[in-house]
Amino acid sequence: MTVKQNLARIQQEIDAACQRVGREKNSVKIIAVTKYVSDERAKEALEAGISHIGENRAEEGARKWHVLNGNGTWHFIGTLQSRKVKEMIEIFDYIHSLDRLSLAKEIQKRASKIVKCFIQVNVSGEDSKHGLQPSQLIEFVTALSQFSFIEVVGLMTMAPNEEDPEATRPNFRKLKDLQKEVQALKLPYAPCEELSMGMSNDFHIAIEEGATFVRIGTSLVGKEM
Ligand SMILES: *Cc1c(COP(=O)(O)O)cnc(C)c1O
């Protein structure tokens, strides 16, 4: 399947999910996760009209960015090591994995402009997942006030990979509730208007629960180099 064909199908599913819950269909943006695929396939995604690209590894992401001449809006969705911060914030427009103060400190030290960040929250509580515990979130957001180059644009979560995507719904709902808590703080540096949640198998559920960015790899661009 071409990316264009996959995109048409996915866009239909997005529109249907929006309709089910009375949302505007353009309130959901698709991030094409290109970590599994070739440069050509990533280029095909941009040519199909997708403007958001997601990569989860620093070296590979930087390499693809250069090959594609920095076209599009780039999202870093993987675990970010402090020593990679300088390079990554120059290339990527959004960081989806802010989850510790040491990382915030490093971003502050290296940044020369505002860095748009999602705070990653481990809502499911699985040991294998990165991110803050929900109970740590408010204290963490408040502590970010000392870092003038960090803007908290939203929250991000990785849901457990369930056989039945419906089983992930409570995780998405929880992230939405946490977003409301952050928004209630009315912190100027944390508008927190975005929710980055939902992947190939569960994006329709995430959208019903309020996702504004869905991160789709396998079912959009595929899974082989
Ligand atoms: C790989 C990845 C995705 C995309 O997963 P698919 O199931 O292939 O759609 C989304 N988010 C993150 C953080 C990822 O690492």
The ligand as a MOL file (V3000), in Angstrom:
LIG
                    3D

  0  0  0     0  0            999 V3000
M  V30 BEGIN CTAB
M  V30 COUNTS 15 15 0 0 0
M  V30 BEGIN ATOM
M  V30 1 C 6.9560 3.3230 17.5340 0
M  V30 2 C 6.1770 4.3180 18.2830 0
M  V30 3 C 4.8860 4.6960 17.8550 0
M  V30 4 C 4.2060 4.0950 16.6390 0
M  V30 5 O 3.8380 2.7760 16.8530 0
M  V30 6 P 2.9370 1.9550 15.7980 0
M  V30 7 O 2.3010 0.9080 16.6130 0
M  V30 8 O 3.8920 1.4220 14.7850 0
M  V30 9 O 1.9520 2.8840 15.2030 0
M  V30 10 C 4.2230 5.6620 18.5940 0
M  V30 11 N 4.7790 6.2360 19.6750 0
M  V30 12 C 6.0110 5.9130 20.1070 0
M  V30 13 C 6.5620 6.6030 21.3010 0
M  V30 14 C 6.7470 4.9450 19.4390 0
M  V30 15 O 7.9710 4.6200 19.8800 0
M  V30 END ATOM
M  V30 BEGIN BOND
M  V30 1 1 1 2
M  V30 2 1 2 3
M  V30 3 2 2 14
M  V30 4 1 3 4
M  V30 5 2 3 10
M  V30 6 1 4 5
M  V30 7 1 5 6
M  V30 8 2 6 7
M  V30 9 1 6 8
M  V30 10 1 6 9
M  V30 11 1 10 11
M  V30 12 2 11 12
M  V30 13 1 12 13
M  V30 14 1 12 14
M  V30 15 1 14 15
M  V30 END BOND
M  V30 END CTAB
M  END
